[in-house]
Amino acid sequence: MTEKKKKYSLDKKATIFKYSGIASAGIIVGGSLFSFVGCSSRSEQWAETSGQAGRINLEAVEEAMEKSKDVTEFEKRVNEIYQGKELVLIEVKNEDNGKQLVSGYADLNDNNQIDYEDDDLLFTFTRWYEDGSYKGEMRGYGVNSYYHHPYSYGTDMFMTWMLFNALSRPAYMVPVYHTTISDAGMIRDYRNNYRNTPSYRDQVNINRQYESRMSTKHGTAYRNASPNSSRQRWASRTGVNLSKATRISSSAGKSGWGRSGSRGFGGFRGGGSGGGIANV
């Protein structure tokens, strides 16, 4: 097995152990697995509507940026966090003005490569030099545009590994790194398996809690954040009602869907084109 395949492989032993632990908890606490499964469809609906809207847990993305040791690990983790059907592709680049950027794009046209006109920009980390020091920020776009996190002086969490490591890889030309087509295929295979594990359901619960906090913290800025034009065009082609998707995902945090103790055992994939949303 190649090094890349290892990085995109599930820990089967840990997954089996976690399934066993959850099954036991369901029998002891719930009295039966049937009652334990009851809320799964509602959690699944929430995950799908949030994914269709293009929402992503940017706090979790920032944590992944801090903890990942290389770009491959970051790509993998971001695609675990994201609930949409499409992959998130990563780009790292330097600009002529000295700015350095790490961006995530939802691959709406499903061709495993970044197309600026067709794909949905979800977030960008930016680093620049000004007044004798480095400054940085993370900013969300589209339905994530409510999120803006500037970094204080001395904070350089994403430069330490992301840019230097990515731009020094011999397979890619400076100044750009991007998810390759072959890597994207392996990420998709990995994520298909991951979304059938308890770890994904845990992540969905964390995402739900995050969105509930963001709705409370940012109010109308969160609720009124509109999708990028690329996602609007994608929705028009695929028949997705984005207005309804953003409305459902904005209010779902208040419903209690996906709470701990409400996980089911079936496929829980999230982000399908029709799942959970009645097109009108």
N, C-alpha and C positions, 0 to 999 in steps of 0.2 A: 504494500500500500504506500502511495506517495505521501510526501509531507502535506500537500494540499488536501488530499482526501482524508487524512487523519484529522485535520483541523475542522473539516466539515462533517465529522462523524459523531453520532449520538453516543453517549455513555450508556450502553444498554443495561449494564449491571445496576447503575444508579436508577435508571428509569423503572426497571422491574421492581426494585426495592421500594420506590416511591409509590407505584401502583399498589403493591401489597399493603403498605402503610395506610393509604387512603381507603382501600377496601375494608380494612379492619375498623378504621374509624367510622366508616359509614354504617357498619353493622352494629357497633357498640352504641354510637350516639344516636343514630337515626332509627334503629330497630330493624331496618330493612334497606337493601340497596335500592329498592324501587323508590322510596321516599327521598333517598339521597340524590337520585338522578333527576328528580322532578323539576328543578330550576335550570337544568342544563340548556334547554331550548331557548329560554329567555336570555341567558348569558351569551349564548351563541348569536342570537339576534343582535344584541348590543355590540358584540365584537364586529359583526358584519357591517352594521350601519356606520360605526365609527371608522372602519377600514375603507368603506366606499367614499366617505367624506374626505379621506386623506389625512385624518388626524394621526399624530404620533406623540408618544410620551417623551417630551424633550428633556425632562429631568433624567429619565433613564438613559437617553442618548448621551447626555453630558457625563453621566457616571461611566458609561461604556467608553467614552473618550478618555477619561482619566485612567481607567483600569486596563484597557486593552494594550497588549505589548506590541502589536503591529496592525497594519491595515486589514489584513485578512481576518483577524479576530474581531476588529471593529465592524467590518461588513457583516460578519456572522451574527454578532450581537444585535446590531440595528435591525436585521431581518427577523430576529426573534421578537423584538419589541413591537415592530410594525404589524398591524392587523389587516392591511389591505391584501387584495389578491396579487397585486404586482410586486415585483422585487424592488428593493431600495438599492440603487447603484451609487457608489461613492467616487467622488472626484477630489483630488488634491492638486492645487496649482498655485504658482506665483504669478502675480500681475506686474505689469511694467511700473506701476506706481509704488512698488515695494510691498503691497499687501499680499498676504498669504491666506488661502481659503481652503476649507474642508467642507464639502457640500454633499447632501444626500438627495437623490432624485428618485421619485417613484416611476418605474418603467411602464408608463401607461400603454405604449404601443407594443410592449412585450417582445422587443427584439434584442434584449440583453445588452444594449448599449445606450449611452446617454445621448438624447436628442433634445436640444434646448427648446425647440419650438413645441415638441409633442409631449415631453415628459414633465412631471410635476415636481418643481423644486420645493422640498419640504423644510430644509434648514441649511444654514451656513454658519460655520465658525470662521471668524475673520481675525487676523492678527496683523498689526501694523506698528510702525515706529514713529513716535511723535513726541516732540518736546523732550528729547533725551531719554525716552523709555519706551518699552513695548506696551501696547494696549491691545485689548481683545474684547470680543463680544460673540455671543451666540444669538442668532435671530431666526425666527420661524417665518414661513411664508404661506400664502393661501389661508386655509382654515387654521393654520398654526401661527398666523401673523400677530396674535396677541402676545406672543412670547418674545421677550428681549432681555438678555442677561449680559450686562457689561462686566468685564473682569477687572478687578482692582490692580494697582501697580504691584508687580512682582509675581502675579499669577500667570503661569505659562504652561498650563497642564497639557495642551494638545501639541505644543511645539516639540516637546521633549522626545516624542516617539513618532508622531504621525507624519510630520513634514520631512524631517531629516531621514527617517527610515524609508519612507515611501519614495522620496526623490533620489535616493541612493541605490535603489534596486536596479540592477543592470538590465532587466527586461523592459524597462520603461525609460523614455527620454525625459530629461529635465526640460521644462518645469512641471510636467503634468503626470499624475498617476490617476488611473481610472479602473474601475472594475472591468476585467476582461470578459469576453463572451464565454470562454471556457470556465472561468471562475463562477460566472453567473449561473451556468448550468448546474454546477456542483452545489451552489448555495440553494438553488430551488429544490434539488433533490433532498438536501439536508432539511430544509424548512418543511417540506411535505411530511417528513417523518416526525419532526419536532412538534408539529401542530396536532399530532395524535397523542401527545404525552401530557401528564399532569403539569409539567413545567410550563407549558403554554397556557393552560388554564390559570395557573398562578400569575403569569404575566398579564393576562387579560384582567384579572382582578386588580392588580397593581395599576394598570392603565386606567381602569374605571375610577379608582380612588384619585388618581392624578387629575383626571378630567373634572371630577367633582370639585376638587380644590381649586383648579384653574377657573372654573365657572364662578365660584364664590369670590375668588381674589380679583379677577379681571372684569367680571360683570358683563356689560354690553360689549366690551372689546372682544371678549371670548365668544359671546353668542352671535355677534354680528360679523365675525371674520368670514370673509367669502372665499370660495375656492379660486385657485388660479385659473386663468383663461384656458390653459391646456387641459385641466381637469373638467372644466365646463364643456369643452369640445368633446372630450372622451365620454362624458355622461350623455351628451346628446346622441353620440353614435351608438352607445350600448344600451340606451333606454333607462338609465339610472336617474331617479329624481333626486338631485343633490339637495334641493331645498328640504325635502322630507328627511333625507339622510342626516343632514346637519342638525335638523330639529330634533330627531330621535336621539342622536348621539349626544346632543347637548343636555337633554333632559334625563337620559338613562342613568346618570350618576346618582339621581335622587330616588331611583326605583328600588335599589337594593339588589339589582341583578349582579350575579357573579360574586356574591359575598362568600367568604370562607365557610365551607360546610355545604355549599350549594353546587358542587362540581359533579358533572356527569362523567360517564365512561365512554361515550360514543365519540365518533369523529368530531372534532371541534376546530374547524379550519379557519373560519372567519374570512370576510372579504369577498365572497362569491358575488357574481354580478347580480343575482336576484335574491340572495338569501336574506330573509327577514324583512324585506322592503316591498311593499305593494306599490308598484309603479302607477302613477296617476297622471 
